[in-house]
Amino acid sequence: MICYKSSSSALLALSGLFIATNISAASFTLDFEGVGNGAQILDFYNGGTDSLGNSGTNYGVSFGANSLAAVDRDAGGDGNFANEPTPDTTMFFLQGTAILNYVPGFDTGFSFFYSTSTVSSVTVWDGLEATGNMLGTINLLSNSIANNCVGDPQGGPDDPLGQFCNWDIASLGFSGIAMSIDFSGTVNQVGFDNITFGSVDPTVIPVPAAVWLFGSGLVGLIGVARRKVQV
């Protein structure tokens, strides 16, 4: 188990940048860094805090009360995992399932890293709290000690390798607008990290549209400046 102790051209360019800011909001990653050890994640990514008072970037994403954070032992926590994609914090749950809600909704797809000792599944829904229509399912096979991985260097006699040292990528593309994700499986046997929206590969986050439009805006402004100089 996961170890846890209980001018018009210028205006046009600016308009393009404003529009791009809204579009780019779809591409982001939740790495759980900064969430307290054993804390309920809650509104850490929703303009609020986790159950220990820590706050993160406001992405408009909230988590149900079952969704907890585990900090690696090497970083002073209780988590018995290693090789996590972004140390030192992952998500897990001790009862029910871990539900993520994203009120603005998202499309295209999402991805994440996982380590599990049992068969698990993740489902995406078009309603909040895993309600409405199910848009897709990802089935996860046991992988926690695959590939001859080496565990947490500080594992004790009852945990010589760290029980969760291998992480794989799972991804799902779907049609429709999703508003929630249900991360399920056997309690205390599944860890999740780097949940990425707007990409089916958490190692390659799409270049936000803002980058292209902002660049185009700069080109437009440079063109205006050159014409003024020539006049």
PyMOL CGO cylinders between C-alpha atoms (Angstrom):
from pymol import cmd
from pymol.cgo import CYLINDER

trace = [
    CYLINDER, 0.00, 0.00, 0.00, 1.01, 3.62, -0.36, 0.3, 1, 1, 1, 1, 1, 1,
    CYLINDER, 1.01, 3.62, -0.36, 2.52, 4.47, 2.99, 0.3, 1, 1, 1, 1, 1, 1,
    CYLINDER, 2.52, 4.47, 2.99, 0.68, 7.29, 4.73, 0.3, 1, 1, 1, 1, 1, 1,
    CYLINDER, 0.68, 7.29, 4.73, 0.30, 7.97, 8.43, 0.3, 1, 1, 1, 1, 1, 1,
    CYLINDER, 0.30, 7.97, 8.43, -3.30, 8.53, 8.75, 0.3, 1, 1, 1, 1, 1, 1,
    CYLINDER, -3.30, 8.53, 8.75, -3.44, 52.19, -33.33, 0.3, 1, 1, 1, 1, 1, 1,
    CYLINDER, -3.44, 52.19, -33.33, -5.88, 49.87, -35.27, 0.3, 1, 1, 1, 1, 1, 1,
    CYLINDER, -5.88, 49.87, -35.27, -3.08, 47.42, -36.04, 0.3, 1, 1, 1, 1, 1, 1,
    CYLINDER, -3.08, 47.42, -36.04, -1.89, 47.64, -32.49, 0.3, 1, 1, 1, 1, 1, 1,
    CYLINDER, -1.89, 47.64, -32.49, -5.45, 47.19, -31.20, 0.3, 1, 1, 1, 1, 1, 1,
    CYLINDER, -5.45, 47.19, -31.20, -5.87, 44.13, -33.43, 0.3, 1, 1, 1, 1, 1, 1,
    CYLINDER, -5.87, 44.13, -33.43, -2.68, 42.61, -32.05, 0.3, 1, 1, 1, 1, 1, 1,
    CYLINDER, -2.68, 42.61, -32.05, -3.81, 43.28, -28.48, 0.3, 1, 1, 1, 1, 1, 1,
    CYLINDER, -3.81, 43.28, -28.48, -7.20, 41.76, -29.23, 0.3, 1, 1, 1, 1, 1, 1,
    CYLINDER, -7.20, 41.76, -29.23, -5.50, 38.64, -30.54, 0.3, 1, 1, 1, 1, 1, 1,
    CYLINDER, -5.50, 38.64, -30.54, -3.46, 38.39, -27.36, 0.3, 1, 1, 1, 1, 1, 1,
    CYLINDER, -3.46, 38.39, -27.36, -6.59, 38.72, -25.24, 0.3, 1, 1, 1, 1, 1, 1,
    CYLINDER, -6.59, 38.72, -25.24, -8.36, 35.95, -27.13, 0.3, 1, 1, 1, 1, 1, 1,
    CYLINDER, -8.36, 35.95, -27.13, -5.28, 33.75, -26.95, 0.3, 1, 1, 1, 1, 1, 1,
    CYLINDER, -5.28, 33.75, -26.95, -5.12, 34.08, -23.18, 0.3, 1, 1, 1, 1, 1, 1,
    CYLINDER, -5.12, 34.08, -23.18, -8.52, 32.41, -22.93, 0.3, 1, 1, 1, 1, 1, 1,
    CYLINDER, -8.52, 32.41, -22.93, -7.63, 29.67, -25.42, 0.3, 1, 1, 1, 1, 1, 1,
    CYLINDER, -7.63, 29.67, -25.42, -4.33, 28.79, -23.77, 0.3, 1, 1, 1, 1, 1, 1,
    CYLINDER, -4.33, 28.79, -23.77, -6.05, 28.14, -20.45, 0.3, 1, 1, 1, 1, 1, 1,
    CYLINDER, -6.05, 28.14, -20.45, -6.86, 24.62, -21.71, 0.3, 1, 1, 1, 1, 1, 1,
    CYLINDER, -6.86, 24.62, -21.71, -3.24, 23.43, -21.55, 0.3, 1, 1, 1, 1, 1, 1,
    CYLINDER, -3.24, 23.43, -21.55, -1.83, 22.94, -18.07, 0.3, 1, 1, 1, 1, 1, 1,
    CYLINDER, -1.83, 22.94, -18.07, -0.44, 20.28, -15.75, 0.3, 1, 1, 1, 1, 1, 1,
    CYLINDER, -0.44, 20.28, -15.75, -1.24, 19.46, -12.13, 0.3, 1, 1, 1, 1, 1, 1,
    CYLINDER, -1.24, 19.46, -12.13, 1.94, 18.12, -10.51, 0.3, 1, 1, 1, 1, 1, 1,
    CYLINDER, 1.94, 18.12, -10.51, 0.73, 18.42, -6.88, 0.3, 1, 1, 1, 1, 1, 1,
    CYLINDER, 0.73, 18.42, -6.88, 3.97, 20.02, -5.74, 0.3, 1, 1, 1, 1, 1, 1,
    CYLINDER, 3.97, 20.02, -5.74, 3.25, 22.22, -2.73, 0.3, 1, 1, 1, 1, 1, 1,
    CYLINDER, 3.25, 22.22, -2.73, 0.25, 20.23, -1.47, 0.3, 1, 1, 1, 1, 1, 1,
    CYLINDER, 0.25, 20.23, -1.47, 0.84, 19.14, 2.13, 0.3, 1, 1, 1, 1, 1, 1,
    CYLINDER, 0.84, 19.14, 2.13, 1.71, 15.57, 3.08, 0.3, 1, 1, 1, 1, 1, 1,
    CYLINDER, 1.71, 15.57, 3.08, -1.51, 13.66, 3.72, 0.3, 1, 1, 1, 1, 1, 1,
    CYLINDER, -1.51, 13.66, 3.72, -3.60, 16.75, 2.97, 0.3, 1, 1, 1, 1, 1, 1,
    CYLINDER, -3.60, 16.75, 2.97, -6.91, 16.71, 1.16, 0.3, 1, 1, 1, 1, 1, 1,
    CYLINDER, -6.91, 16.71, 1.16, -6.15, 18.51, -2.10, 0.3, 1, 1, 1, 1, 1, 1,
    CYLINDER, -6.15, 18.51, -2.10, -9.57, 20.22, -2.21, 0.3, 1, 1, 1, 1, 1, 1,
    CYLINDER, -9.57, 20.22, -2.21, -9.26, 23.75, -3.71, 0.3, 1, 1, 1, 1, 1, 1,
    CYLINDER, -9.26, 23.75, -3.71, -5.45, 23.94, -3.89, 0.3, 1, 1, 1, 1, 1, 1,
    CYLINDER, -5.45, 23.94, -3.89, -5.83, 24.49, -7.68, 0.3, 1, 1, 1, 1, 1, 1,
    CYLINDER, -5.83, 24.49, -7.68, -9.10, 26.39, -7.41, 0.3, 1, 1, 1, 1, 1, 1,
    CYLINDER, -9.10, 26.39, -7.41, -8.19, 29.68, -5.77, 0.3, 1, 1, 1, 1, 1, 1,
    CYLINDER, -8.19, 29.68, -5.77, -8.38, 28.16, -2.30, 0.3, 1, 1, 1, 1, 1, 1,
    CYLINDER, -8.38, 28.16, -2.30, -6.24, 25.82, -0.22, 0.3, 1, 1, 1, 1, 1, 1,
    CYLINDER, -6.24, 25.82, -0.22, -5.68, 22.20, 0.66, 0.3, 1, 1, 1, 1, 1, 1,
    CYLINDER, -5.68, 22.20, 0.66, -6.80, 20.97, 4.09, 0.3, 1, 1, 1, 1, 1, 1,
    CYLINDER, -6.80, 20.97, 4.09, -3.51, 22.18, 5.60, 0.3, 1, 1, 1, 1, 1, 1,
    CYLINDER, -3.51, 22.18, 5.60, -3.80, 25.71, 4.23, 0.3, 1, 1, 1, 1, 1, 1,
    CYLINDER, -3.80, 25.71, 4.23, -1.43, 25.46, 1.26, 0.3, 1, 1, 1, 1, 1, 1,
    CYLINDER, -1.43, 25.46, 1.26, -2.42, 27.13, -2.02, 0.3, 1, 1, 1, 1, 1, 1,
    CYLINDER, -2.42, 27.13, -2.02, -1.31, 26.71, -5.63, 0.3, 1, 1, 1, 1, 1, 1,
    CYLINDER, -1.31, 26.71, -5.63, -2.06, 28.14, -9.06, 0.3, 1, 1, 1, 1, 1, 1,
    CYLINDER, -2.06, 28.14, -9.06, -5.75, 28.78, -9.67, 0.3, 1, 1, 1, 1, 1, 1,
    CYLINDER, -5.75, 28.78, -9.67, -6.68, 26.60, -12.67, 0.3, 1, 1, 1, 1, 1, 1,
    CYLINDER, -6.68, 26.60, -12.67, -10.33, 26.27, -11.69, 0.3, 1, 1, 1, 1, 1, 1,
    CYLINDER, -10.33, 26.27, -11.69, -9.79, 22.62, -10.72, 0.3, 1, 1, 1, 1, 1, 1,
    CYLINDER, -9.79, 22.62, -10.72, -11.10, 21.20, -7.44, 0.3, 1, 1, 1, 1, 1, 1,
    CYLINDER, -11.10, 21.20, -7.44, -10.85, 17.75, -5.87, 0.3, 1, 1, 1, 1, 1, 1,
    CYLINDER, -10.85, 17.75, -5.87, -13.21, 15.70, -3.76, 0.3, 1, 1, 1, 1, 1, 1,
    CYLINDER, -13.21, 15.70, -3.76, -12.48, 15.07, -0.09, 0.3, 1, 1, 1, 1, 1, 1,
    CYLINDER, -12.48, 15.07, -0.09, -11.06, 11.59, -0.81, 0.3, 1, 1, 1, 1, 1, 1,
    CYLINDER, -11.06, 11.59, -0.81, -8.24, 12.98, -2.96, 0.3, 1, 1, 1, 1, 1, 1,
    CYLINDER, -8.24, 12.98, -2.96, -5.06, 13.13, -0.89, 0.3, 1, 1, 1, 1, 1, 1,
    CYLINDER, -5.06, 13.13, -0.89, -1.42, 14.08, -1.45, 0.3, 1, 1, 1, 1, 1, 1,
    CYLINDER, -1.42, 14.08, -1.45, 1.59, 11.99, -0.45, 0.3, 1, 1, 1, 1, 1, 1,
    CYLINDER, 1.59, 11.99, -0.45, 5.03, 13.56, -0.18, 0.3, 1, 1, 1, 1, 1, 1,
    CYLINDER, 5.03, 13.56, -0.18, 8.04, 11.30, -0.79, 0.3, 1, 1, 1, 1, 1, 1,
    CYLINDER, 8.04, 11.30, -0.79, 10.04, 10.20, 2.25, 0.3, 1, 1, 1, 1, 1, 1,
    CYLINDER, 10.04, 10.20, 2.25, 13.14, 11.76, 0.75, 0.3, 1, 1, 1, 1, 1, 1,
    CYLINDER, 13.14, 11.76, 0.75, 11.37, 15.11, 1.00, 0.3, 1, 1, 1, 1, 1, 1,
    CYLINDER, 11.37, 15.11, 1.00, 10.22, 14.59, 4.57, 0.3, 1, 1, 1, 1, 1, 1,
    CYLINDER, 10.22, 14.59, 4.57, 6.86, 12.95, 3.91, 0.3, 1, 1, 1, 1, 1, 1,
    CYLINDER, 6.86, 12.95, 3.91, 5.50, 9.42, 4.28, 0.3, 1, 1, 1, 1, 1, 1,
    CYLINDER, 5.50, 9.42, 4.28, 5.14, 8.36, 0.64, 0.3, 1, 1, 1, 1, 1, 1,
    CYLINDER, 5.14, 8.36, 0.64, 6.80, 5.06, -0.26, 0.3, 1, 1, 1, 1, 1, 1,
    CYLINDER, 6.80, 5.06, -0.26, 7.29, 5.77, -3.95, 0.3, 1, 1, 1, 1, 1, 1,
    CYLINDER, 7.29, 5.77, -3.95, 10.21, 6.69, -6.19, 0.3, 1, 1, 1, 1, 1, 1,
    CYLINDER, 10.21, 6.69, -6.19, 10.98, 7.90, -9.70, 0.3, 1, 1, 1, 1, 1, 1,
    CYLINDER, 10.98, 7.90, -9.70, 7.86, 10.05, -9.75, 0.3, 1, 1, 1, 1, 1, 1,
    CYLINDER, 7.86, 10.05, -9.75, 7.83, 12.34, -12.81, 0.3, 1, 1, 1, 1, 1, 1,
    CYLINDER, 7.83, 12.34, -12.81, 7.95, 15.55, -10.77, 0.3, 1, 1, 1, 1, 1, 1,
    CYLINDER, 7.95, 15.55, -10.77, 9.17, 15.01, -7.24, 0.3, 1, 1, 1, 1, 1, 1,
    CYLINDER, 9.17, 15.01, -7.24, 8.13, 15.00, -4.56, 0.3, 1, 1, 1, 1, 1, 1,
    CYLINDER, 8.13, 15.00, -4.56, 4.31, 14.80, -4.35, 0.3, 1, 1, 1, 1, 1, 1,
    CYLINDER, 4.31, 14.80, -4.35, 1.66, 12.51, -5.84, 0.3, 1, 1, 1, 1, 1, 1,
    CYLINDER, 1.66, 12.51, -5.84, -2.09, 12.00, -5.49, 0.3, 1, 1, 1, 1, 1, 1,
    CYLINDER, -2.09, 12.00, -5.49, -3.72, 8.93, -3.94, 0.3, 1, 1, 1, 1, 1, 1,
    CYLINDER, -3.72, 8.93, -3.94, -6.86, 8.01, -1.98, 0.3, 1, 1, 1, 1, 1, 1,
    CYLINDER, -6.86, 8.01, -1.98, -7.75, 5.93, 1.09, 0.3, 1, 1, 1, 1, 1, 1,
    CYLINDER, -7.75, 5.93, 1.09, -11.49, 5.53, 0.56, 0.3, 1, 1, 1, 1, 1, 1,
    CYLINDER, -11.49, 5.53, 0.56, -13.99, 5.68, -2.28, 0.3, 1, 1, 1, 1, 1, 1,
    CYLINDER, -13.99, 5.68, -2.28, -12.42, 7.21, -5.38, 0.3, 1, 1, 1, 1, 1, 1,
    CYLINDER, -12.42, 7.21, -5.38, -10.54, 10.43, -6.13, 0.3, 1, 1, 1, 1, 1, 1,
    CYLINDER, -10.54, 10.43, -6.13, -12.69, 12.80, -8.15, 0.3, 1, 1, 1, 1, 1, 1,
    CYLINDER, -12.69, 12.80, -8.15, -11.47, 15.88, -10.01, 0.3, 1, 1, 1, 1, 1, 1,
    CYLINDER, -11.47, 15.88, -10.01, -13.94, 18.59, -11.04, 0.3, 1, 1, 1, 1, 1, 1,
    CYLINDER, -13.94, 18.59, -11.04, -13.25, 21.23, -13.69, 0.3, 1, 1, 1, 1, 1, 1,
    CYLINDER, -13.25, 21.23, -13.69, -16.27, 23.53, -13.99, 0.3, 1, 1, 1, 1, 1, 1,
    CYLINDER, -16.27, 23.53, -13.99, -15.12, 25.36, -17.18, 0.3, 1, 1, 1, 1, 1, 1,
    CYLINDER, -15.12, 25.36, -17.18, -14.92, 21.96, -18.91, 0.3, 1, 1, 1, 1, 1, 1,
    CYLINDER, -14.92, 21.96, -18.91, -12.22, 20.63, -21.22, 0.3, 1, 1, 1, 1, 1, 1,
    CYLINDER, -12.22, 20.63, -21.22, -12.08, 18.80, -24.52, 0.3, 1, 1, 1, 1, 1, 1,
    CYLINDER, -12.08, 18.80, -24.52, -9.58, 17.00, -26.79, 0.3, 1, 1, 1, 1, 1, 1,
    CYLINDER, -9.58, 17.00, -26.79, -8.10, 14.74, -24.12, 0.3, 1, 1, 1, 1, 1, 1,
    CYLINDER, -8.10, 14.74, -24.12, -5.94, 14.44, -21.04, 0.3, 1, 1, 1, 1, 1, 1,
    CYLINDER, -5.94, 14.44, -21.04, -3.09, 12.33, -19.71, 0.3, 1, 1, 1, 1, 1, 1,
    CYLINDER, -3.09, 12.33, -19.71, -1.26, 11.45, -16.52, 0.3, 1, 1, 1, 1, 1, 1,
    CYLINDER, -1.26, 11.45, -16.52, 1.40, 9.27, -14.95, 0.3, 1, 1, 1, 1, 1, 1,
    CYLINDER, 1.40, 9.27, -14.95, 0.39, 6.42, -12.66, 0.3, 1, 1, 1, 1, 1, 1,
    CYLINDER, 0.39, 6.42, -12.66, 1.83, 3.68, -10.48, 0.3, 1, 1, 1, 1, 1, 1,
    CYLINDER, 1.83, 3.68, -10.48, -0.47, 0.91, -9.24, 0.3, 1, 1, 1, 1, 1, 1,
    CYLINDER, -0.47, 0.91, -9.24, -0.17, -2.49, -7.65, 0.3, 1, 1, 1, 1, 1, 1,
    CYLINDER, -0.17, -2.49, -7.65, -3.64, -3.56, -8.81, 0.3, 1, 1, 1, 1, 1, 1,
    CYLINDER, -3.64, -3.56, -8.81, -5.86, -3.28, -11.86, 0.3, 1, 1, 1, 1, 1, 1,
    CYLINDER, -5.86, -3.28, -11.86, -7.46, 0.17, -11.83, 0.3, 1, 1, 1, 1, 1, 1,
    CYLINDER, -7.46, 0.17, -11.83, -9.52, 2.42, -14.06, 0.3, 1, 1, 1, 1, 1, 1,
    CYLINDER, -9.52, 2.42, -14.06, -10.05, 6.11, -14.75, 0.3, 1, 1, 1, 1, 1, 1,
    CYLINDER, -10.05, 6.11, -14.75, -13.25, 7.48, -16.27, 0.3, 1, 1, 1, 1, 1, 1,
    CYLINDER, -13.25, 7.48, -16.27, -14.09, 10.93, -17.64, 0.3, 1, 1, 1, 1, 1, 1,
    CYLINDER, -14.09, 10.93, -17.64, -17.60, 12.44, -17.45, 0.3, 1, 1, 1, 1, 1, 1,
    CYLINDER, -17.60, 12.44, -17.45, -19.49, 15.36, -18.94, 0.3, 1, 1, 1, 1, 1, 1,
    CYLINDER, -19.49, 15.36, -18.94, -21.03, 16.24, -15.56, 0.3, 1, 1, 1, 1, 1, 1,
    CYLINDER, -21.03, 16.24, -15.56, -19.50, 17.22, -12.24, 0.3, 1, 1, 1, 1, 1, 1,
    CYLINDER, -19.50, 17.22, -12.24, -18.80, 14.59, -9.56, 0.3, 1, 1, 1, 1, 1, 1,
    CYLINDER, -18.80, 14.59, -9.56, -18.57, 11.81, -12.16, 0.3, 1, 1, 1, 1, 1, 1,
    CYLINDER, -18.57, 11.81, -12.16, -22.17, 12.21, -13.28, 0.3, 1, 1, 1, 1, 1, 1,
    CYLINDER, -22.17, 12.21, -13.28, -23.92, 12.53, -16.62, 0.3, 1, 1, 1, 1, 1, 1,
    CYLINDER, -23.92, 12.53, -16.62, -22.48, 10.73, -19.63, 0.3, 1, 1, 1, 1, 1, 1,
    CYLINDER, -22.48, 10.73, -19.63, -19.24, 8.80, -19.44, 0.3, 1, 1, 1, 1, 1, 1,
    CYLINDER, -19.24, 8.80, -19.44, -17.02, 10.05, -22.27, 0.3, 1, 1, 1, 1, 1, 1,
    CYLINDER, -17.02, 10.05, -22.27, -14.30, 7.42, -21.95, 0.3, 1, 1, 1, 1, 1, 1,
    CYLINDER, -14.30, 7.42, -21.95, -12.41, 4.93, -19.78, 0.3, 1, 1, 1, 1, 1, 1,
    CYLINDER, -12.41, 4.93, -19.78, -8.73, 4.15, -19.26, 0.3, 1, 1, 1, 1, 1, 1,
    CYLINDER, -8.73, 4.15, -19.26, -7.89, 0.74, -17.82, 0.3, 1, 1, 1, 1, 1, 1,
    CYLINDER, -7.89, 0.74, -17.82, -4.62, 0.57, -15.86, 0.3, 1, 1, 1, 1, 1, 1,
    CYLINDER, -4.62, 0.57, -15.86, -2.69, -2.66, -15.33, 0.3, 1, 1, 1, 1, 1, 1,
    CYLINDER, -2.69, -2.66, -15.33, -0.50, -3.36, -12.32, 0.3, 1, 1, 1, 1, 1, 1,
    CYLINDER, -0.50, -3.36, -12.32, 2.91, -1.77, -12.93, 0.3, 1, 1, 1, 1, 1, 1,
    CYLINDER, 2.91, -1.77, -12.93, 4.26, -0.49, -9.61, 0.3, 1, 1, 1, 1, 1, 1,
    CYLINDER, 4.26, -0.49, -9.61, 7.42, -2.61, -9.51, 0.3, 1, 1, 1, 1, 1, 1,
    CYLINDER, 7.42, -2.61, -9.51, 7.84, -3.30, -13.23, 0.3, 1, 1, 1, 1, 1, 1,
    CYLINDER, 7.84, -3.30, -13.23, 11.01, -2.79, -15.28, 0.3, 1, 1, 1, 1, 1, 1,
    CYLINDER, 11.01, -2.79, -15.28, 13.26, -3.80, -12.38, 0.3, 1, 1, 1, 1, 1, 1,
    CYLINDER, 13.26, -3.80, -12.38, 12.82, -0.35, -10.89, 0.3, 1, 1, 1, 1, 1, 1,
    CYLINDER, 12.82, -0.35, -10.89, 14.63, 0.69, -7.74, 0.3, 1, 1, 1, 1, 1, 1,
    CYLINDER, 14.63, 0.69, -7.74, 12.56, 2.17, -4.95, 0.3, 1, 1, 1, 1, 1, 1,
    CYLINDER, 12.56, 2.17, -4.95, 12.88, 4.90, -2.40, 0.3, 1, 1, 1, 1, 1, 1,
    CYLINDER, 12.88, 4.90, -2.40, 16.46, 4.95, -1.04, 0.3, 1, 1, 1, 1, 1, 1,
    CYLINDER, 16.46, 4.95, -1.04, 15.06, 5.49, 2.45, 0.3, 1, 1, 1, 1, 1, 1,
    CYLINDER, 15.06, 5.49, 2.45, 12.77, 2.47, 2.42, 0.3, 1, 1, 1, 1, 1, 1,
    CYLINDER, 12.77, 2.47, 2.42, 12.84, 0.48, 5.66, 0.3, 1, 1, 1, 1, 1, 1,
    CYLINDER, 12.84, 0.48, 5.66, 12.91, -3.29, 6.35, 0.3, 1, 1, 1, 1, 1, 1,
    CYLINDER, 12.91, -3.29, 6.35, 9.20, -3.58, 5.62, 0.3, 1, 1, 1, 1, 1, 1,
    CYLINDER, 9.20, -3.58, 5.62, 9.56, -1.53, 2.46, 0.3, 1, 1, 1, 1, 1, 1,
    CYLINDER, 9.56, -1.53, 2.46, 13.00, -2.36, 1.01, 0.3, 1, 1, 1, 1, 1, 1,
    CYLINDER, 13.00, -2.36, 1.01, 12.32, -1.12, -2.50, 0.3, 1, 1, 1, 1, 1, 1,
    CYLINDER, 12.32, -1.12, -2.50, 9.55, 1.38, -2.09, 0.3, 1, 1, 1, 1, 1, 1,
    CYLINDER, 9.55, 1.38, -2.09, 6.40, -0.30, -3.34, 0.3, 1, 1, 1, 1, 1, 1,
    CYLINDER, 6.40, -0.30, -3.34, 5.68, 2.21, -6.12, 0.3, 1, 1, 1, 1, 1, 1,
    CYLINDER, 5.68, 2.21, -6.12, 8.79, 2.86, -8.19, 0.3, 1, 1, 1, 1, 1, 1,
    CYLINDER, 8.79, 2.86, -8.19, 7.60, 2.45, -11.80, 0.3, 1, 1, 1, 1, 1, 1,
    CYLINDER, 7.60, 2.45, -11.80, 5.46, 5.08, -13.52, 0.3, 1, 1, 1, 1, 1, 1,
    CYLINDER, 5.46, 5.08, -13.52, 3.71, 4.76, -16.88, 0.3, 1, 1, 1, 1, 1, 1,
    CYLINDER, 3.71, 4.76, -16.88, 1.79, 7.21, -19.02, 0.3, 1, 1, 1, 1, 1, 1,
    CYLINDER, 1.79, 7.21, -19.02, -1.95, 6.87, -19.55, 0.3, 1, 1, 1, 1, 1, 1,
    CYLINDER, -1.95, 6.87, -19.55, -3.89, 9.05, -21.95, 0.3, 1, 1, 1, 1, 1, 1,
    CYLINDER, -3.89, 9.05, -21.95, -7.35, 9.41, -23.43, 0.3, 1, 1, 1, 1, 1, 1,
    CYLINDER, -7.35, 9.41, -23.43, -8.75, 11.40, -26.34, 0.3, 1, 1, 1, 1, 1, 1,
    CYLINDER, -8.75, 11.40, -26.34, -12.51, 11.88, -26.39, 0.3, 1, 1, 1, 1, 1, 1,
    CYLINDER, -12.51, 11.88, -26.39, -15.36, 13.77, -28.03, 0.3, 1, 1, 1, 1, 1, 1,
    CYLINDER, -15.36, 13.77, -28.03, -17.47, 16.21, -26.06, 0.3, 1, 1, 1, 1, 1, 1,
    CYLINDER, -17.47, 16.21, -26.06, -16.87, 18.53, -23.12, 0.3, 1, 1, 1, 1, 1, 1,
    CYLINDER, -16.87, 18.53, -23.12, -15.69, 16.87, -19.92, 0.3, 1, 1, 1, 1, 1, 1,
    CYLINDER, -15.69, 16.87, -19.92, -16.24, 18.34, -16.47, 0.3, 1, 1, 1, 1, 1, 1,
    CYLINDER, -16.24, 18.34, -16.47, -14.94, 15.64, -14.14, 0.3, 1, 1, 1, 1, 1, 1,
    CYLINDER, -14.94, 15.64, -14.14, -12.55, 12.70, -13.89, 0.3, 1, 1, 1, 1, 1, 1,
    CYLINDER, -12.55, 12.70, -13.89, -12.96, 9.73, -11.56, 0.3, 1, 1, 1, 1, 1, 1,
    CYLINDER, -12.96, 9.73, -11.56, -9.62, 8.19, -10.54, 0.3, 1, 1, 1, 1, 1, 1,
    CYLINDER, -9.62, 8.19, -10.54, -10.49, 4.79, -9.10, 0.3, 1, 1, 1, 1, 1, 1,
    CYLINDER, -10.49, 4.79, -9.10, -9.08, 1.41, -8.19, 0.3, 1, 1, 1, 1, 1, 1,
    CYLINDER, -9.08, 1.41, -8.19, -8.18, -0.33, -4.94, 0.3, 1, 1, 1, 1, 1, 1,
    CYLINDER, -8.18, -0.33, -4.94, -7.77, 2.22, -2.15, 0.3, 1, 1, 1, 1, 1, 1,
    CYLINDER, -7.77, 2.22, -2.15, -4.20, 2.92, -1.04, 0.3, 1, 1, 1, 1, 1, 1,
    CYLINDER, -4.20, 2.92, -1.04, -2.81, 1.03, -4.03, 0.3, 1, 1, 1, 1, 1, 1,
    CYLINDER, -2.81, 1.03, -4.03, -2.73, 3.66, -6.80, 0.3, 1, 1, 1, 1, 1, 1,
    CYLINDER, -2.73, 3.66, -6.80, -0.69, 6.84, -7.20, 0.3, 1, 1, 1, 1, 1, 1,
    CYLINDER, -0.69, 6.84, -7.20, -1.22, 9.55, -9.83, 0.3, 1, 1, 1, 1, 1, 1,
    CYLINDER, -1.22, 9.55, -9.83, 0.96, 12.45, -10.95, 0.3, 1, 1, 1, 1, 1, 1,
    CYLINDER, 0.96, 12.45, -10.95, 1.24, 15.13, -13.65, 0.3, 1, 1, 1, 1, 1, 1,
    CYLINDER, 1.24, 15.13, -13.65, -2.37, 15.26, -14.78, 0.3, 1, 1, 1, 1, 1, 1,
    CYLINDER, -2.37, 15.26, -14.78, -2.22, 17.20, -18.05, 0.3, 1, 1, 1, 1, 1, 1,
    CYLINDER, -2.22, 17.20, -18.05, -5.17, 18.84, -19.79, 0.3, 1, 1, 1, 1, 1, 1,
    CYLINDER, -5.17, 18.84, -19.79, -5.14, 19.54, -23.53, 0.3, 1, 1, 1, 1, 1, 1,
    CYLINDER, -5.14, 19.54, -23.53, -2.57, 16.84, -24.32, 0.3, 1, 1, 1, 1, 1, 1,
    CYLINDER, -2.57, 16.84, -24.32, -2.54, 13.07, -24.62, 0.3, 1, 1, 1, 1, 1, 1,
    CYLINDER, -2.54, 13.07, -24.62, 1.14, 12.99, -23.62, 0.3, 1, 1, 1, 1, 1, 1,
    CYLINDER, 1.14, 12.99, -23.62, 2.09, 14.60, -20.26, 0.3, 1, 1, 1, 1, 1, 1,
    CYLINDER, 2.09, 14.60, -20.26, 5.73, 14.81, -21.38, 0.3, 1, 1, 1, 1, 1, 1,
    CYLINDER, 5.73, 14.81, -21.38, 4.83, 17.14, -24.26, 0.3, 1, 1, 1, 1, 1, 1,
    CYLINDER, 4.83, 17.14, -24.26, 2.47, 19.95, -23.32, 0.3, 1, 1, 1, 1, 1, 1,
    CYLINDER, 2.47, 19.95, -23.32, 1.04, 21.66, -26.45, 0.3, 1, 1, 1, 1, 1, 1,
    CYLINDER, 1.04, 21.66, -26.45, 2.42, 25.12, -27.24, 0.3, 1, 1, 1, 1, 1, 1,
    CYLINDER, 2.42, 25.12, -27.24, -0.40, 27.42, -26.11, 0.3, 1, 1, 1, 1, 1, 1,
    CYLINDER, -0.40, 27.42, -26.11, -2.19, 29.33, -28.84, 0.3, 1, 1, 1, 1, 1, 1,
    CYLINDER, -2.19, 29.33, -28.84, -1.17, 32.50, -26.99, 0.3, 1, 1, 1, 1, 1, 1,
    CYLINDER, -1.17, 32.50, -26.99, 2.44, 31.95, -28.03, 0.3, 1, 1, 1, 1, 1, 1,
    CYLINDER, 2.44, 31.95, -28.03, 1.58, 31.91, -31.75, 0.3, 1, 1, 1, 1, 1, 1,
    CYLINDER, 1.58, 31.91, -31.75, -0.89, 34.77, -31.56, 0.3, 1, 1, 1, 1, 1, 1,
    CYLINDER, -0.89, 34.77, -31.56, 1.39, 36.86, -29.38, 0.3, 1, 1, 1, 1, 1, 1,
    CYLINDER, 1.39, 36.86, -29.38, 4.18, 36.32, -31.89, 0.3, 1, 1, 1, 1, 1, 1,
    CYLINDER, 4.18, 36.32, -31.89, 1.86, 37.32, -34.71, 0.3, 1, 1, 1, 1, 1, 1,
    CYLINDER, 1.86, 37.32, -34.71, 0.91, 40.43, -32.79, 0.3, 1, 1, 1, 1, 1, 1,
    CYLINDER, 0.91, 40.43, -32.79, 4.55, 41.38, -32.37, 0.3, 1, 1, 1, 1, 1, 1,
    CYLINDER, 4.55, 41.38, -32.37, 5.14, 40.92, -36.09, 0.3, 1, 1, 1, 1, 1, 1,
    CYLINDER, 5.14, 40.92, -36.09, 2.18, 43.18, -36.78, 0.3, 1, 1, 1, 1, 1, 1,
    CYLINDER, 2.18, 43.18, -36.78, 3.50, 45.85, -34.41, 0.3, 1, 1, 1, 1, 1, 1,
    CYLINDER, 3.50, 45.85, -34.41, 6.98, 45.64, -35.95, 0.3, 1, 1, 1, 1, 1, 1,
    CYLINDER, 6.98, 45.64, -35.95, 5.43, 46.09, -39.39, 0.3, 1, 1, 1, 1, 1, 1,
    CYLINDER, 5.43, 46.09, -39.39, 3.60, 49.21, -38.22, 0.3, 1, 1, 1, 1, 1, 1,
    CYLINDER, 3.60, 49.21, -38.22, 6.81, 50.61, -36.73, 0.3, 1, 1, 1, 1, 1, 1,
    CYLINDER, 6.81, 50.61, -36.73, 8.75, 50.01, -39.97, 0.3, 1, 1, 1, 1, 1, 1,
    CYLINDER, 8.75, 50.01, -39.97, 6.11, 51.76, -42.06, 0.3, 1, 1, 1, 1, 1, 1,
    CYLINDER, 6.11, 51.76, -42.06, 6.24, 54.75, -39.75, 0.3, 1, 1, 1, 1, 1, 1,
    CYLINDER, 6.24, 54.75, -39.75, 10.02, 54.94, -40.08, 0.3, 1, 1, 1, 1, 1, 1,
    CYLINDER, 10.02, 54.94, -40.08, 9.80, 54.78, -43.88, 0.3, 1, 1, 1, 1, 1, 1,
    CYLINDER, 9.80, 54.78, -43.88, 7.30, 57.62, -43.94, 0.3, 1, 1, 1, 1, 1, 1,
]
cmd.load_cgo(trace, "trace")
